Amino acid sequence: MGRILGLDFGSKRLGFALSDPTGMLATPHSVEALADPNQALNVIERKCKETGAVKLVIGLPKNMNGTLGPAAQGVLALKEKLEQRLTIPVETWDERLSTVSAHHAMRESALARDRRKQIVDKLAAQIFLQTYLDAHAAPPQLDEI
């Protein structure tokens, strides 16, 4: 199958998660700070190449009622630019509550506030990438049951 790269897009930081080669398990990968939002395309392209990703999945921050606000519109514009620039497929995936879930998990693990700030974006990317992988998993074969 190949590795899938998940991206939690923000104007100041990019959080990345990466699947295993079988596409079953997502793990937090890295966070890249952006000095200038215009450098995001270069950072994302470099990260796709470094990881050998066969697909990029960007978290789409839908509103709770399913509508698309300004942040989601920004992600869709980024997707269009990346589709023109990358040689791999680019998809979006609903990331509602992934950052909230990431903060909750970190509070439960008693991580220090400073440490939480450093990893929340890659953990949020891991959470929504895992839901993407689960939704796209092949059903088990009869001989596997």
C-alpha positions as semicolon CSV with decimal commas, in nm:
position;residue;x (nm);y (nm);z (nm)
1;M;0,000;0,000;0,000
2;G;0,256;0,262;0,110
3;R;0,271;0,528;0,377
4;I;0,007;0,799;0,404
5;L;0,103;1,136;0,548
6;G;-0,152;1,323;0,759
7;L;-0,133;1,702;0,789
8;D;-0,289;1,919;1,058
9;F;-0,260;2,259;0,889
10;G;-0,222;2,579;1,088
11;S;-0,097;2,926;1,006
12;K;0,187;2,895;1,260
13;R;0,253;2,521;1,281
14;L;0,209;2,211;1,067
15;G;0,148;1,884;1,247
16;F;0,232;1,561;1,066
17;A;0,138;1,198;1,128
18;L;0,246;0,899;0,924
19;S;0,087;0,562;0,864
20;D;0,272;0,235;0,865
21;P;0,333;0,080;0,520
22;T;0,020;-0,137;0,549
23;G;-0,203;0,165;0,610
24;M;-0,338;0,028;0,936
25;L;-0,173;0,237;1,206
26;A;-0,109;0,612;1,228
27;T;0,165;0,752;1,450
28;P;0,255;1,112;1,534
29;H;0,550;1,220;1,321
30;S;0,661;1,583;1,358
31;V;0,568;1,948;1,399
32;E;0,711;2,218;1,175
33;A;0,695;2,580;1,292
34;L;0,628;2,835;1,019
35;A;0,804;3,170;1,038
36;D;0,601;3,272;0,733
37;P;0,275;3,102;0,621
38;N;0,397;3,129;0,261
39;Q;0,661;2,863;0,332
40;A;0,395;2,598;0,407
41;L;0,390;2,457;0,052
42;N;0,768;2,402;0,053
43;V;0,762;2,238;0,397
44;I;0,474;2,006;0,300
45;E;0,639;1,908;-0,028
46;R;0,967;1,834;0,151
47;K;0,789;1,627;0,418
48;C;0,607;1,421;0,151
49;K;0,940;1,342;-0,015
50;E;1,124;1,270;0,313
51;T;0,861;1,021;0,427
52;G;0,805;0,857;0,090
53;A;0,432;0,918;0,127
54;V;0,206;0,781;-0,146
55;K;-0,083;1,005;-0,039
56;L;-0,137;1,323;0,165
57;V;-0,447;1,359;0,381
58;I;-0,517;1,709;0,514
59;G;-0,746;1,762;0,811
60;L;-1,055;1,960;0,710
61;P;-1,176;2,169;1,007
62;K;-1,552;2,156;0,953
63;N;-1,786;2,337;1,188
64;M;-1,982;2,117;1,427
65;N;-2,291;2,148;1,203
66;G;-2,089;2,023;0,904
67;T;-2,053;2,358;0,730
68;L;-1,721;2,495;0,606
69;G;-1,592;2,811;0,770
70;P;-1,292;3,028;0,683
71;A;-1,037;2,777;0,817
72;A;-1,186;2,497;0,604
73;Q;-1,190;2,723;0,299
74;G;-0,820;2,788;0,358
75;V;-0,752;2,413;0,368
76;L;-0,942;2,363;0,041
77;A;-0,736;2,639;-0,123
78;L;-0,417;2,474;0,008
79;K;-0,535;2,138;-0,131
80;E;-0,575;2,289;-0,478
81;K;-0,223;2,433;-0,468
82;L;-0,076;2,106;-0,346
83;E;-0,256;1,905;-0,615
84;Q;-0,081;2,118;-0,877
85;R;0,256;2,081;-0,706
86;L;0,271;1,723;-0,575
87;T;0,285;1,399;-0,770
88;I;0,079;1,210;-0,509
89;P;-0,296;1,225;-0,443
90;V;-0,415;1,487;-0,193
91;E;-0,736;1,433;0,004
92;T;-0,912;1,606;0,291
93;W;-1,065;1,433;0,592
94;D;-1,298;1,566;0,860
95;E;-1,086;1,658;1,161
96;R;-1,363;1,783;1,389
97;L;-1,262;1,746;1,752
98;S;-0,920;1,596;1,675
99;T;-0,739;1,884;1,849
100;V;-0,983;1,868;2,142
101;S;-0,919;1,492;2,167
102;A;-0,544;1,552;2,152
103;H;-0,559;1,806;2,436
104;H;-0,775;1,571;2,643
105;A;-0,536;1,279;2,592
106;M;-0,238;1,491;2,691
107;R;-0,409;1,620;3,006
108;E;-0,493;1,260;3,100
109;S;-0,128;1,163;3,058
110;A;-0,019;1,450;3,285
111;L;0,209;1,608;3,026
112;A;0,342;1,950;3,122
113;R;0,172;2,243;2,949
114;D;0,490;2,345;2,762
115;R;0,535;1,990;2,631
116;R;0,167;1,973;2,525
117;K;0,207;2,282;2,309
118;Q;0,498;2,119;2,128
119;I;0,313;1,800;2,032
120;V;-0,059;1,881;2,006
121;D;-0,050;1,935;1,628
122;K;0,114;1,602;1,545
123;L;-0,115;1,422;1,788
124;A;-0,421;1,584;1,628
125;A;-0,289;1,473;1,287
126;Q;-0,246;1,120;1,419
127;I;-0,603;1,112;1,553
128;F;-0,772;1,215;1,228
129;L;-0,534;1,009;1,013
130;Q;-0,623;0,701;1,218
131;T;-0,994;0,763;1,159
132;Y;-0,918;0,798;0,786
133;L;-0,726;0,469;0,785
134;D;-1,000;0,291;0,980
135;A;-1,266;0,415;0,738
136;H;-1,064;0,297;0,436
137;A;-0,950;-0,038;0,576
138;A;-1,023;-0,343;0,367
139;P;-1,280;-0,574;0,524
140;P;-1,129;-0,893;0,671
141;Q;-1,123;-1,197;0,444
142;L;-1,324;-1,503;0,549
143;D;-1,006;-1,702;0,613
144;E;-0,888;-1,428;0,856
145;I;-1,195;-1,455;1,080
